C-alpha cells in the first residue's frame, strides 16, 4: 500500500505573496490593515488587565503608511488617561487582581502582561487569513 501523500505549506511563501500583492495596490493594503487594526483593538482590549482605570478603553489601533505599503498599529496613546499605567501593565510581572481574573474567565484569553504584543501573536493566523481574503476579492 502506498504511503499517504504529504502536504506541506510554508506561511513564509504566503506572506511573501501577500506582501507583493499589497504593494501593488495601496488601496487594498490600506483596507486590509484597517480590518486587521479592528481585530487587534478587540484582541488587545480582551487581554488588558482591569482594576479601576481605563486601560482597555484607551487602547486604539489604526492603519498607517509604512514604506511601500501599510501597517496596522495597536497602542495606548500617550495623552490617554491610562498612559502612565499602560507600560507597567504591559511590561511588568504581577499577579492579577480579582477584576482581571474575572475578566480572564469571561473572555477566555490570558489577561495581563504583554497584552498588546499577545494580541498580535495570538492572532497571526487570523490576520493572515483576513489579508488573504481581502486580496482575493
N, CA, C and O atoms as a GROMACS GRO file, in nm:
protein
  548
    1UNK      N    1   0.085  -0.117   0.000
    1UNK     CA    2   0.000   0.000   0.000
    1UNK      C    3   0.090   0.124   0.000
    1UNK      O    4   0.186   0.131   0.076
    2UNK      N    5   0.058   0.219  -0.083
    2UNK     CA    6   0.138   0.341  -0.096
    2UNK      C    7   0.116   0.431   0.025
    2UNK      O    8   0.008   0.434   0.084
    3UNK      N    9   0.219   0.504   0.060
    3UNK     CA   10   0.210   0.599   0.172
    3UNK      C   11   0.118   0.715   0.133
    3UNK      O   12   0.109   0.753   0.016
    4UNK      N   13   0.052   0.768   0.233
    4UNK     CA   14  -0.037   0.882   0.210
    4UNK      C   15   0.044   1.001   0.161
    4UNK      O   16   0.157   1.023   0.207
    5UNK      N   17  -0.011   1.079   0.068
    5UNK     CA   18   0.062   1.196   0.020
    5UNK      C   19   0.083   1.296   0.134
    5UNK      O   20  -0.001   1.310   0.222
    6UNK      N   21   0.195   1.363   0.129
    6UNK     CA   22   0.228   1.461   0.233
    6UNK      C   23   0.202   1.600   0.176
    6UNK      O   24   0.244   1.633   0.065
    7UNK      N   25   0.133   1.680   0.253
    7UNK     CA   26   0.105   1.818   0.213
    7UNK      C   27   0.180   1.910   0.308
    7UNK      O   28   0.161   1.904   0.430
    8UNK      N   29   0.262   1.996   0.254
    8UNK     CA   30   0.335   2.093   0.335
    8UNK      C   31   0.309   2.231   0.278
    8UNK      O   32   0.302   2.250   0.156
    9UNK      N   33   0.295   2.324   0.367
    9UNK     CA   34   0.268   2.460   0.326
    9UNK      C   35   0.351   2.555   0.411
    9UNK      O   36   0.353   2.543   0.533
   10UNK      N   37   0.418   2.646   0.348
   10UNK     CA   38   0.501   2.743   0.418
   10UNK      C   39   0.430   2.876   0.426
   10UNK      O   40   0.396   2.935   0.324
   11UNK      N   41   0.407   2.925   0.549
   11UNK     CA   42   0.344   3.056   0.563
   11UNK      C   43   0.439   3.167   0.518
   11UNK      O   44   0.394   3.278   0.489
   12UNK      N   45   0.566   3.139   0.513
   12UNK     CA   46   0.663   3.237   0.463
   12UNK      C   47   0.632   3.269   0.317
   12UNK      O   48   0.634   3.385   0.277
   13UNK      N   49   0.603   3.166   0.239
   13UNK     CA   50   0.568   3.187   0.099
   13UNK      C   51   0.437   3.264   0.087
   13UNK      O   52   0.424   3.352   0.002
   14UNK      N   53   0.341   3.233   0.171
   14UNK     CA   54   0.213   3.304   0.170
   14UNK      C   55   0.234   3.451   0.205
   14UNK      O   56   0.181   3.539   0.138
   15UNK      N   57   0.313   3.477   0.309
   15UNK     CA   58   0.340   3.615   0.349
   15UNK      C   59   0.407   3.693   0.237
   15UNK      O   60   0.371   3.808   0.211
   16UNK      N   61   0.503   3.632   0.171
   16UNK     CA   62   0.572   3.700   0.061
   16UNK      C   63   0.477   3.731  -0.053
   16UNK      O   64   0.481   3.840  -0.109
   17UNK      N   65   0.391   3.637  -0.086
   17UNK     CA   66   0.293   3.659  -0.193
   17UNK      C   67   0.194   3.769  -0.158
   17UNK      O   68   0.162   3.855  -0.240
   18UNK      N   69   0.146   3.765  -0.036
   18UNK     CA   70   0.052   3.868   0.008
   18UNK      C   71   0.120   4.004   0.008
   18UNK      O   72   0.062   4.103  -0.036
   19UNK      N   73   0.242   4.010   0.056
   19UNK     CA   74   0.317   4.136   0.059
   19UNK      C   75   0.330   4.194  -0.082
   19UNK      O   76   0.312   4.314  -0.102
   20UNK      N   77   0.362   4.109  -0.181
   20UNK     CA   78   0.374   4.156  -0.320
   20UNK      C   79   0.242   4.212  -0.370
   20UNK      O   80   0.238   4.318  -0.433
   21UNK      N   81   0.133   4.141  -0.343
   21UNK     CA   82   0.002   4.188  -0.389
   21UNK      C   83  -0.037   4.320  -0.322
   21UNK      O   84  -0.090   4.409  -0.387
   22UNK      N   85  -0.011   4.331  -0.192
   22UNK     CA   86  -0.046   4.454  -0.121
   22UNK      C   87   0.038   4.572  -0.168
   22UNK      O   88  -0.011   4.685  -0.172
   23UNK      N   89   0.163   4.547  -0.203
   23UNK     CA   90   0.247   4.655  -0.254
   23UNK      C   91   0.196   4.705  -0.388
   23UNK      O   92   0.213   4.822  -0.420
   24UNK      N   93   0.132   4.617  -0.466
   24UNK     CA   94   0.082   4.656  -0.597
   24UNK      C   95  -0.045   4.740  -0.588
   24UNK      O   96  -0.073   4.819  -0.678
   25UNK      N   97  -0.120   4.727  -0.482
   25UNK     CA   98  -0.245   4.801  -0.470
   25UNK      C   99  -0.254   4.862  -0.330
   25UNK      O  100  -0.293   4.794  -0.235
   26UNK      N  101  -0.217   4.988  -0.318
   26UNK     CA  102  -0.214   5.055  -0.188
   26UNK      C  103  -0.352   5.065  -0.125
   26UNK      O  104  -0.366   5.057  -0.003
   27UNK      N  105  -0.456   5.082  -0.206
   27UNK     CA  106  -0.592   5.088  -0.151
   27UNK      C  107  -0.630   4.957  -0.084
   27UNK      O  108  -0.690   4.955   0.023
   28UNK      N  109  -0.594   4.848  -0.148
   28UNK     CA  110  -0.621   4.716  -0.094
   28UNK      C  111  -0.543   4.695   0.035
   28UNK      O  112  -0.597   4.643   0.133
   29UNK      N  113  -0.418   4.736   0.036
   29UNK     CA  114  -0.336   4.722   0.156
   29UNK      C  115  -0.394   4.804   0.271
   29UNK      O  116  -0.400   4.756   0.384
   30UNK      N  117  -0.435   4.925   0.243
   30UNK     CA  118  -0.492   5.010   0.348
   30UNK      C  119  -0.620   4.948   0.405
   30UNK      O  120  -0.639   4.945   0.527
   31UNK      N  121  -0.706   4.899   0.318
   31UNK     CA  122  -0.831   4.835   0.363
   31UNK      C  123  -0.802   4.710   0.446
   31UNK      O  124  -0.867   4.687   0.549
   32UNK      N  125  -0.706   4.631   0.404
   32UNK     CA  126  -0.670   4.510   0.479
   32UNK      C  127  -0.616   4.547   0.616
   32UNK      O  128  -0.651   4.483   0.716
   33UNK      N  129  -0.532   4.648   0.622
   33UNK     CA  130  -0.474   4.687   0.751
   33UNK      C  131  -0.578   4.752   0.842
   33UNK      O  132  -0.566   4.743   0.964
   34UNK      N  133  -0.677   4.817   0.786
   34UNK     CA  134  -0.787   4.869   0.869
   34UNK      C  135  -0.862   4.753   0.935
   34UNK      O  136  -0.896   4.758   1.053
   35UNK      N  137  -0.888   4.648   0.857
   35UNK     CA  138  -0.954   4.530   0.913
   35UNK      C  139  -0.869   4.467   1.024
   35UNK      O  140  -0.921   4.430   1.130
   36UNK      N  141  -0.741   4.455   1.000
   36UNK     CA  142  -0.650   4.398   1.099
   36UNK      C  143  -0.648   4.487   1.224
   36UNK      O  144  -0.649   4.435   1.335
   37UNK      N  145  -0.646   4.617   1.207
   37UNK     CA  146  -0.645   4.710   1.321
   37UNK      C  147  -0.769   4.688   1.408
   37UNK      O  148  -0.759   4.690   1.531
   38UNK      N  149  -0.885   4.669   1.347
   38UNK     CA  150  -1.008   4.646   1.424
   38UNK      C  151  -1.000   4.515   1.502
   38UNK      O  152  -1.045   4.508   1.617
   39UNK      N  153  -0.944   4.412   1.442
   39UNK     CA  154  -0.924   4.285   1.512
   39UNK      C  155  -0.830   4.306   1.631
   39UNK      O  156  -0.856   4.254   1.740
   40UNK      N  157  -0.722   4.380   1.611
   40UNK     CA  158  -0.623   4.400   1.716
   40UNK      C  159  -0.676   4.482   1.833
   40UNK      O  160  -0.640   4.458   1.948
   41UNK      N  161  -0.761   4.580   1.805
   41UNK     CA  162  -0.820   4.656   1.915
   41UNK      C  163  -0.896   4.563   2.008
   41UNK      O  164  -0.877   4.565   2.130
   42UNK      N  165  -0.983   4.481   1.950
   42UNK     CA  166  -1.062   4.390   2.032
   42UNK      C  167  -0.973   4.291   2.106
   42UNK      O  168  -0.992   4.266   2.225
   43UNK      N  169  -0.876   4.234   2.035
   43UNK     CA  170  -0.789   4.135   2.097
   43UNK      C  171  -0.707   4.196   2.211
   43UNK      O  172  -0.692   4.134   2.316
   44UNK      N  173  -0.654   4.315   2.192
   44UNK     CA  174  -0.575   4.380   2.297
   44UNK      C  175  -0.663   4.418   2.416
   44UNK      O  176  -0.622   4.403   2.531
   45UNK      N  177  -0.782   4.467   2.388
   45UNK     CA  178  -0.873   4.504   2.497
   45UNK      C  179  -0.913   4.381   2.578
   45UNK      O  180  -0.925   4.389   2.700
   46UNK      N  181  -0.932   4.268   2.511
   46UNK     CA  182  -0.965   4.144   2.583
   46UNK      C  183  -0.851   4.101   2.675
   46UNK      O  184  -0.876   4.043   2.781
   47UNK      N  185  -0.727   4.129   2.637
   47UNK     CA  186  -0.610   4.083   2.712
   47UNK      C  187  -0.561   4.184   2.816
   47UNK      O  188  -0.476   4.151   2.899
   48UNK      N  189  -0.613   4.305   2.813
   48UNK     CA  190  -0.569   4.410   2.905
   48UNK      C  191  -0.620   4.384   3.046
   48UNK      O  192  -0.737   4.348   3.065
   49UNK      N  193  -0.535   4.403   3.146
   49UNK     CA  194  -0.579   4.386   3.285
   49UNK      C  195  -0.678   4.496   3.322
   49UNK      O  196  -0.683   4.602   3.258
   50UNK      N  197  -0.756   4.470   3.425
   50UNK     CA  198  -0.856   4.568   3.467
   50UNK      C  199  -0.851   4.583   3.619
   50UNK      O  200  -0.845   4.485   3.693
   51UNK      N  201  -0.854   4.707   3.662
   51UNK     CA  202  -0.864   4.738   3.804
   51UNK      C  203  -0.964   4.851   3.816
   51UNK      O  204  -1.085   4.829   3.814
   52UNK      N  205  -0.914   4.972   3.828
   52UNK     CA  206  -1.004   5.087   3.835
   52UNK      C  207  -0.988   5.180   3.715
   52UNK      O  208  -1.071   5.267   3.693
   53UNK      N  209  -0.882   5.161   3.640
   53UNK     CA  210  -0.850   5.253   3.531
   53UNK      C  211  -0.926   5.226   3.403
   53UNK      O  212  -1.017   5.143   3.397
   54UNK      N  213  -0.886   5.298   3.301
   54UNK     CA  214  -0.949   5.289   3.169
   54UNK      C  215  -0.854   5.232   3.065
   54UNK      O  216  -0.859   5.274   2.949
   55UNK      N  217  -0.770   5.140   3.104
   55UNK     CA  218  -0.669   5.088   3.013
   55UNK      C  219  -0.730   5.029   2.886
   55UNK      O  220  -0.692   5.066   2.776
   56UNK      N  221  -0.824   4.938   2.901
   56UNK     CA  222  -0.881   4.872   2.783
   56UNK      C  223  -0.946   4.973   2.689
   56UNK      O  224  -0.930   4.963   2.567
   57UNK      N  225  -1.018   5.069   2.744
   57UNK     CA  226  -1.084   5.168   2.659
   57UNK      C  227  -0.985   5.265   2.595
   57UNK      O  228  -1.018   5.330   2.496
   58UNK      N  229  -0.865   5.275   2.649
   58UNK     CA  230  -0.764   5.365   2.593
   58UNK      C  231  -0.688   5.302   2.477
   58UNK      O  232  -0.622   5.372   2.401
   59UNK      N  233  -0.697   5.171   2.461
   59UNK     CA  234  -0.626   5.103   2.353
   59UNK      C  235  -0.689   5.143   2.221
   59UNK      O  236  -0.811   5.142   2.205
   60UNK      N  237  -0.604   5.178   2.127
   60UNK     CA  238  -0.651   5.215   1.993
   60UNK      C  239  -0.563   5.147   1.889
   60UNK      O  240  -0.456   5.094   1.921
   61UNK      N  241  -0.608   5.148   1.769
   61UNK     CA  242  -0.530   5.092   1.658
   61UNK      C  243  -0.568   5.167   1.531
   61UNK      O  244  -0.678   5.221   1.519
   62UNK      N  245  -0.475   5.169   1.439
   62UNK     CA  246  -0.502   5.235   1.312
   62UNK      C  247  -0.412   5.179   1.204
   62UNK      O  248  -0.311   5.114   1.232
   63UNK      N  249  -0.450   5.204   1.082
   63UNK     CA  250  -0.368   5.167   0.967
   63UNK      C  251  -0.284   5.288   0.930
   63UNK      O  252  -0.336   5.398   0.909
   64UNK      N  253  -0.153   5.268   0.921
   64UNK     CA  254  -0.061   5.377   0.890
   64UNK      C  255   0.025   5.340   0.770
   64UNK      O  256   0.060   5.224   0.753
   65UNK      N  257   0.060   5.439   0.687
   65UNK     CA  258   0.151   5.409   0.576
   65UNK      C  259   0.287   5.365   0.630
   65UNK      O  260   0.338   5.421   0.726
   66UNK      N  261   0.343   5.264   0.566
   66UNK     CA  262   0.472   5.209   0.609
   66UNK      C  263   0.551   5.167   0.486
   66UNK      O  264   0.511   5.075   0.414
   67UNK      N  265   0.661   5.233   0.462
   67UNK     CA  266   0.746   5.209   0.345
   67UNK      C  267   0.660   5.212   0.218
   67UNK      O  268   0.604   5.316   0.184
   68UNK      N  269   0.647   5.100   0.149
   68UNK     CA  270   0.570   5.096   0.025
   68UNK      C  271   0.429   5.041   0.045
   68UNK      O  272   0.358   5.019  -0.052
   69UNK      N  273   0.389   5.018   0.169
   69UNK     CA  274   0.260   4.957   0.195
   69UNK      C  275   0.197   5.022   0.318
   69UNK      O  276   0.218   5.140   0.345
   70UNK      N  277   0.121   4.944   0.392
   70UNK     CA  278   0.051   4.991   0.511
   70UNK      C  279   0.076   4.894   0.626
   70UNK      O  280   0.110   4.778   0.604
   71UNK      N  281   0.060   4.943   0.748
   71UNK     CA  282   0.077   4.860   0.868
   71UNK      C  283  -0.037   4.887   0.963
   71UNK      O  284  -0.088   4.999   0.969
   72UNK      N  285  -0.078   4.786   1.037
   72UNK     CA  286  -0.175   4.803   1.145
   72UNK      C  287  -0.095   4.821   1.274
   72UNK      O  288  -0.006   4.741   1.305
   73UNK      N  289  -0.128   4.925   1.348
   73UNK     CA  290  -0.056   4.958   1.471
   73UNK      C  291  -0.156   4.964   1.585
   73UNK      O  292  -0.259   5.030   1.575
   74UNK      N  293  -0.125   4.895   1.695
   74UNK     CA  294  -0.210   4.896   1.815
   74UNK      C  295  -0.128   4.955   1.929
   74UNK      O  296  -0.013   4.917   1.950
   75UNK      N  297  -0.189   5.049   2.004
   75UNK     CA  298  -0.114   5.120   2.107
   75UNK      C  299  -0.208   5.190   2.206
   75UNK      O  300  -0.329   5.197   2.185
   76UNK      N  301  -0.148   5.241   2.313
   76UNK     CA  302  -0.218   5.326   2.408
   76UNK      C  303  -0.162   5.467   2.388
   76UNK      O  304  -0.044   5.489   2.411
   77UNK      N  305  -0.244   5.562   2.346
   77UNK     CA  306  -0.194   5.698   2.322
   77UNK      C  307  -0.133   5.760   2.448
   77UNK      O  308  -0.181   5.738   2.559
   78UNK      N  309  -0.029   5.836   2.428
   78UNK     CA  310   0.042   5.897   2.540
   78UNK      C  311  -0.044   5.999   2.615
   78UNK      O  312  -0.018   6.027   2.732
   79UNK      N  313  -0.145   6.053   2.549
   79UNK     CA  314  -0.231   6.151   2.615
   79UNK      C  315  -0.360   6.089   2.672
   79UNK      O  316  -0.452   6.162   2.710
   80UNK      N  317  -0.366   5.957   2.678
   80UNK     CA  318  -0.486   5.892   2.733
   80UNK      C  319  -0.478   5.888   2.886
   80UNK      O  320  -0.371   5.907   2.944
   81UNK      N  321  -0.591   5.864   2.948
   81UNK     CA  322  -0.597   5.854   3.094
   81UNK      C  323  -0.512   5.739   3.148
   81UNK      O  324  -0.464   5.744   3.262
   82UNK      N  325  -0.493   5.637   3.067
   82UNK     CA  326  -0.420   5.518   3.112
   82UNK      C  327  -0.274   5.515   3.069
   82UNK      O  328  -0.208   5.414   3.086
   83UNK      N  329  -0.224   5.624   3.013
   83UNK     CA  330  -0.089   5.624   2.956
   83UNK      C  331   0.018   5.582   3.056
   83UNK      O  332   0.103   5.499   3.023
   84UNK      N  333   0.016   5.636   3.177
   84UNK     CA  334   0.120   5.601   3.275
   84UNK      C  335   0.106   5.458   3.324
   84UNK      O  336   0.204   5.396   3.366
   85UNK      N  337  -0.012   5.405   3.321
   85UNK     CA  338  -0.043   5.271   3.367
   85UNK      C  339  -0.012   5.166   3.259
   85UNK      O  340   0.017   5.051   3.291
   86UNK      N  341  -0.019   5.207   3.131
   86UNK     CA  342  -0.012   5.114   3.019
   86UNK      C  343   0.120   5.038   3.011
   86UNK      O  344   0.120   4.916   2.997
   87UNK      N  345   0.232   5.107   3.019
   87UNK     CA  346   0.362   5.041   3.003
   87UNK      C  347   0.390   4.944   3.118
   87UNK      O  348   0.428   4.830   3.092
   88UNK      N  349   0.373   4.985   3.245
   88UNK     CA  350   0.397   4.888   3.353
   88UNK      C  351   0.306   4.764   3.343
   88UNK      O  352   0.349   4.654   3.377
   89UNK      N  353   0.183   4.782   3.298
   89UNK     CA  354   0.092   4.668   3.286
   89UNK      C  355   0.129   4.580   3.167
   89UNK      O  356   0.100   4.460   3.168
   90UNK      N  357   0.192   4.637   3.065
   90UNK     CA  358   0.235   4.558   2.950
   90UNK      C  359   0.368   4.488   2.979
   90UNK      O  360   0.384   4.370   2.949
   91UNK      N  361   0.462   4.560   3.036
   91UNK     CA  362   0.598   4.510   3.053
   91UNK      C  363   0.624   4.443   3.188
   91UNK      O  364   0.719   4.365   3.199
   92UNK      N  365   0.544   4.472   3.289
   92UNK     CA  366   0.571   4.423   3.423
   92UNK      C  367   0.532   4.278   3.448
   92UNK      O  368   0.466   4.215   3.366
   93UNK      N  369   0.575   4.229   3.561
   93UNK     CA  370   0.536   4.097   3.609
   93UNK      C  371   0.457   4.118   3.737
   93UNK      O  372   0.507   4.179   3.832
   94UNK      N  373   0.336   4.070   3.741
   94UNK     CA  374   0.248   4.094   3.855
   94UNK      C  375   0.142   3.986   3.863
   94UNK      O  376   0.119   3.913   3.766
   95UNK      N  377   0.080   3.977   3.977
   95UNK     CA  378  -0.033   3.886   3.995
   95UNK      C  379  -0.160   3.962   3.958
   95UNK      O  380  -0.176   4.079   3.991
   96UNK      N  381  -0.248   3.894   3.891
   96UNK     CA  382  -0.374   3.957   3.851
   96UNK      C  383  -0.461   3.983   3.972
   96UNK      O  384  -0.464   3.904   4.067
   97UNK      N  385  -0.532   4.094   3.968
   97UNK     CA  386  -0.630   4.125   4.071
   97UNK      C  387  -0.760   4.051   4.043
   97UNK      O  388  -0.773   3.984   3.941
   98UNK      N  389  -0.855   4.064   4.134
   98UNK     CA  390  -0.981   3.990   4.120
   98UNK      C  391  -1.058   4.032   3.995
   98UNK      O  392  -1.122   3.948   3.931
   99UNK      N  393  -1.054   4.160   3.958
   99UNK     CA  394  -1.125   4.205   3.837
   99UNK      C  395  -1.063   4.147   3.710
   99UNK      O  396  -1.134   4.107   3.618
  100UNK      N  397  -0.931   4.143   3.707
  100UNK     CA  398  -0.862   4.084   3.591
  100UNK      C  399  -0.886   3.934   3.583
  100UNK      O  400  -0.904   3.880   3.474
  101UNK      N  401  -0.887   3.866   3.698
  101UNK     CA  402  -0.914   3.722   3.698
  101UNK      C  403  -1.056   3.694   3.648
  101UNK      O  404  -1.078   3.600   3.573
  102UNK      N  405  -1.152   3.775   3.691
  102UNK     CA  406  -1.291   3.758   3.646
  102UNK      C  407  -1.300   3.783   3.496
  102UNK      O  408  -1.370   3.710   3.426
  103UNK      N  409  -1.232   3.884   3.448
  103UNK     CA  410  -1.233   3.915   3.305
  103UNK      C  411  -1.173   3.799   3.226
  103UNK      O  412  -1.226   3.760   3.122
  104UNK      N  413  -1.063   3.744   3.275
  104UNK     CA  414  -0.996   3.633   3.208
  104UNK      C  415  -1.091   3.514   3.192
  104UNK      O  416  -1.094   3.451   3.086
  105UNK      N  417  -1.166   3.484   3.295
  105UNK     CA  418  -1.264   3.375   3.286
  105UNK      C  419  -1.373   3.407   3.184
  105UNK      O  420  -1.418   3.319   3.111
  106UNK      N  421  -1.414   3.532   3.181
  106UNK     CA  422  -1.522   3.574   3.092
  106UNK      C  423  -1.480   3.573   2.944
  106UNK      O  424  -1.554   3.522   2.860
  107UNK      N  425  -1.362   3.628   2.913
  107UNK     CA  426  -1.321   3.641   2.773
  107UNK      C  427  -1.250   3.518   2.719
  107UNK      O  428  -1.243   3.499   2.597
  108UNK      N  429  -1.197   3.434   2.806
  108UNK     CA  430  -1.136   3.309   2.761
  108UNK      C  431  -0.995   3.323   2.704
  108UNK      O  432  -0.948   3.232   2.636
  109UNK      N  433  -0.928   3.435   2.730
  109UNK     CA  434  -0.788   3.452   2.690
  109UNK      C  435  -0.710   3.500   2.811
  109UNK      O  436  -0.767   3.548   2.909
  110UNK      N  437  -0.578   3.485   2.804
  110UNK     CA  438  -0.493   3.528   2.915
  110UNK      C  439  -0.491   3.680   2.925
  110UNK      O  440  -0.463   3.749   2.827
  111UNK      N  441  -0.521   3.730   3.042
  111UNK     CA  442  -0.521   3.873   3.070
  111UNK      C  443  -0.391   3.905   3.143
  111UNK      O  444  -0.345   3.827   3.226
  112UNK      N  445  -0.332   4.020   3.111
  112UNK     CA  446  -0.215   4.063   3.187
  112UNK      C  447  -0.098   4.104   3.101
  112UNK      O  448  -0.116   4.155   2.990
  113UNK      N  449   0.024   4.083   3.152
  113UNK     CA  450   0.146   4.131   3.084
  113UNK      C  451   0.151   4.092   2.937
  113UNK      O  452   0.111   3.983   2.898
  114UNK      N  453   0.201   4.185   2.856
  114UNK     CA  454   0.214   4.160   2.714
  114UNK      C  455   0.083   4.171   2.638
  114UNK      O  456   0.071   4.116   2.528
  115UNK      N  457  -0.016   4.240   2.694
  115UNK     CA  458  -0.150   4.242   2.634
  115UNK      C  459  -0.151   4.295   2.490
  115UNK      O  460  -0.233   4.249   2.410
  116UNK      N  461  -0.064   4.388   2.455
  116UNK     CA  462  -0.061   4.439   2.318
  116UNK      C  463   0.010   4.342   2.224
  116UNK      O  464  -0.043   4.308   2.118
  117UNK      N  465   0.128   4.297   2.262
  117UNK     CA  466   0.203   4.206   2.176
  117UNK      C  467   0.134   4.071   2.162
  117UNK      O  468   0.138   4.009   2.055
  118UNK      N  469   0.071   4.024   2.268
  118UNK     CA  470   0.000   3.896   2.259
  118UNK      C  471  -0.123   3.906   2.169
  118UNK      O  472  -0.164   3.807   2.109
  119UNK      N  473  -0.182   4.025   2.160
  119UNK     CA  474  -0.295   4.043   2.068
  119UNK      C  475  -0.253   4.011   1.926
  119UNK      O  476  -0.330   3.952   1.850
  120UNK      N  477  -0.133   4.050   1.891
  120UNK     CA  478  -0.079   4.020   1.757
  120UNK      C  479  -0.037   3.874   1.750
  120UNK      O  480  -0.079   3.801   1.660
  121UNK      N  481   0.046   3.830   1.844
  121UNK     CA  482   0.100   3.694   1.840
  121UNK      C  483  -0.009   3.587   1.841
  121UNK      O  484   0.001   3.487   1.770
  122UNK      N  485  -0.112   3.608   1.922
  122UNK     CA  486  -0.219   3.508   1.934
  122UNK      C  487  -0.311   3.505   1.812
  122UNK      O  488  -0.392   3.413   1.799
  123UNK      N  489  -0.300   3.603   1.725
  123UNK     CA  490  -0.392   3.613   1.611
  123UNK      C  491  -0.323   3.613   1.476
  123UNK      O  492  -0.381   3.658   1.377
  124UNK      N  493  -0.201   3.563   1.470
  124UNK     CA  494  -0.126   3.565   1.344
  124UNK      C  495  -0.202   3.495   1.231
  124UNK      O  496  -0.208   3.546   1.119
  125UNK      N  497  -0.258   3.381   1.260
  125UNK     CA  498  -0.330   3.307   1.155
  125UNK      C  499  -0.455   3.383   1.109
  125UNK      O  500  -0.483   3.388   0.990
  126UNK      N  501  -0.528   3.442   1.203
  126UNK     CA  502  -0.646   3.521   1.167
  126UNK      C  503  -0.607   3.642   1.083
  126UNK      O  504  -0.674   3.675   0.985
  127UNK      N  505  -0.498   3.706   1.122
  127UNK     CA  506  -0.451   3.824   1.048
  127UNK      C  507  -0.416   3.785   0.905
  127UNK      O  508  -0.456   3.852   0.810
  128UNK      N  509  -0.342   3.677   0.890
  128UNK     CA  510  -0.305   3.631   0.755
  128UNK      C  511  -0.430   3.595   0.674
  128UNK      O  512  -0.437   3.626   0.555
  129UNK      N  513  -0.526   3.531   0.737
  129UNK     CA  514  -0.650   3.495   0.667
  129UNK      C  515  -0.728   3.619   0.626
  129UNK      O  516  -0.784   3.623   0.516
  130UNK      N  517  -0.733   3.720   0.712
  130UNK     CA  518  -0.803   3.844   0.678
  130UNK      C  519  -0.739   3.912   0.558
  130UNK      O  520  -0.808   3.960   0.468
  131UNK      N  521  -0.607   3.917   0.558
  131UNK     CA  522  -0.536   3.980   0.446
  131UNK      C  523  -0.557   3.899   0.319
  131UNK      O  524  -0.584   3.957   0.214
  132UNK      N  525  -0.545   3.769   0.327
  132UNK     CA  526  -0.564   3.683   0.210
  132UNK      C  527  -0.705   3.699   0.154
  132UNK      O  528  -0.723   3.703   0.032
  133UNK      N  529  -0.804   3.707   0.242
  133UNK     CA  530  -0.943   3.725   0.198
  133UNK      C  531  -0.958   3.858   0.123
  133UNK      O  532  -1.023   3.863   0.019
  134UNK      N  533  -0.899   3.962   0.176
  134UNK     CA  534  -0.907   4.095   0.114
  134UNK      C  535  -0.839   4.094  -0.022
  134UNK      O  536  -0.888   4.157  -0.117
  135UNK      N  537  -0.727   4.025  -0.032
  135UNK     CA  538  -0.652   4.019  -0.157
  135UNK      C  539  -0.731   3.942  -0.264
  135UNK      O  540  -0.724   3.976  -0.382
  136UNK      N  541  -0.804   3.839  -0.223
  136UNK     CA  542  -0.880   3.756  -0.318
  136UNK      C  543  -1.002   3.828  -0.376
  136UNK      O  544  -1.050   3.791  -0.483
  137UNK      N  545  -1.051   3.929  -0.307
  137UNK     CA  546  -1.173   4.000  -0.353
  137UNK      C  547  -1.156   4.061  -0.489
  137UNK      O  548  -1.248   4.123  -0.541
   0.00000   0.00000   0.00000
